[in-house]
């Protein structure tokens, strides 16, 4: 039904529902105090191709961000420099970096040839460009893992990527 249930962990009772997605919700991520006003923000992505930001105290949708053309498969909130950002991956073969304050997509990464299934943010990773920084690794149904130096928004290794071979 597109709802996100808020559950009291002690009593296991549903204490609220946040409605807004037009279909199933696929992924959630705590986005902390993105707005720097003391609020606690939850980010959600769904089959409706939208990224939504929710105020957990009021249980209200603050913004609905559109741009993906297929289901959102993962969400990661992060800080790059001093800027709060949200990363989404999608079955449309792209990842997007969103500015949650400006409600805008800042970067579209479209290097994968298959559904983008997973993403991990790694901090203080040595880079050929500088001492260390925020690094994004993404996995796709095209059997590749790709890496990006988020501060430079460049890929620090071969753009053709090395095919991922699962361990036996």
N, C-alpha and C positions, 0 to 999 in steps of 0.2 A: 504493500500500500504506500510505499515511499516514506514511511514514518521511521523516526529514530526514537526508540524507547529509552527513557531515563529510569534506571532501576536503583532502588535503595539496596545496597549490597548486604546490609544486616538483615533486613526483613524479606529481601528478594521480591519486594512488591514494585510494580510499575508506578512511579510517582509523577510521570509526565510523558508526553509524546511531542516531538517536534515534527511538524508536517510541512512539506514543501516539495520534495522530490516527486516527480510524476511516475516513477517506477522504483524498482528495488534500489536500495543503497548498497553499494559494493565495498566501500572503504571509508574509514574514519581516521582522523589524526588530530591529536591535541595541537592547537596552534598557539597555546599560551596567551600572553597579553600582547597580541599583535598590534592593538590600537593604543597601547601605552596609557590606558585609562583605568587599569585595575580589573578589567573584565577578563573572563576566561573564555577563550574562543575554541570552538570545535569546527573542524573542516570536514566536509563529507562529499563523496563523489558517487555517482550512480549510473544506472543504465540510461538515464535521461540525458547523459552527456554533460551534465552541469557540475560545477564545483560550488558548494554552498558554504557560507560561513555563518555560524550560529553563536549567539550569546547564551552561554549555559545558564546564567542566572535567570534571565527573562525567558529563556527557551524560545527565542525569536530568531528568525532568519535575518541576518544583517545585509547579506548581498548574495545574489545568484550570478555566477560568472559563466559565460557561454563561450565556446570556441572549439571544443572537441566535436568531432562528427561521429564518434562511437563511444561506447561505455568507458568510464574512467576506471582504471584497474588499480591504481595506488595514488596515495597522497603523502607528501613529506613537507613539513614546515621547517624552515631553516633561516638563519641569519647569514647574509653575505656582506662582509664589511660591517656597516651599521644598519643595513636595510633588511627588514623582515620580508621574506618571500615564501611562496608556496609552490612546490613542484607537483605536477600531476603527470601520470602516464596513462595512455589510453590504447584501446583496441583499434584506434584509427592510425596506429603506427607512429604517433608523435608523443613528445613530452612538451609540456608548457611550463614556463616559469611565470608566476603571477605576482603582481604587486597588490597585496590585499588592501592597502590603504587607498591607493588610486583606483582600485577595482579594474585593473587592466592587465592584459597579457603582455609581458615584456619580451619574451623569447619563445620561439617555437623551434624545437629540435626534431628534425624529421629524417634522421639518418637510418633508422631501422627499416627493414623491408617486411617486417612482420609485426604482429601485435606486441606492444610494449607491456610486458607482464610484471616487471619488478624494477625497483630502483632503490639504491642505498646511497646515503650521504656519508662521506668519510671526512673527518676533520684532521688537519695537520698532516696531510699526505705530502711527502716530498714531490716536488714538481720540477721538470727541467727549466721552468720559467722563474721559479722563486723558491724560497726555503720550504714552504709548506702552505697548504691552504685547503679550501673546501673542494672536495672532489666528488663527482657523481659517477656511479657505475650503474648501468641499466642493462637489463636482460630482456631478450625478445624471443618470440616464437620463430624468428628467422635464424635461430641457433647462434646468435652472437651476443657478446657482452661488449658494450661500448663505454668509454670513459671520457669525462669532460672535466676540465678545470673550470669550476663555476665562476671564480673571480675574473678570469680572462675570457670566459665563455668560448674557450677553444678546446679542442681535443688534444691531449698531450701525447698521443701515440697514433699509430697507423690508422687512418680514417676507414680503411677496409675492415678493420677489427680482425681478431683471431676467432675462428669458429669455436664455440664451446663444445667440448666433448665430455659428456657425463662420465664420472668415475664408474668403473665396473665393480 
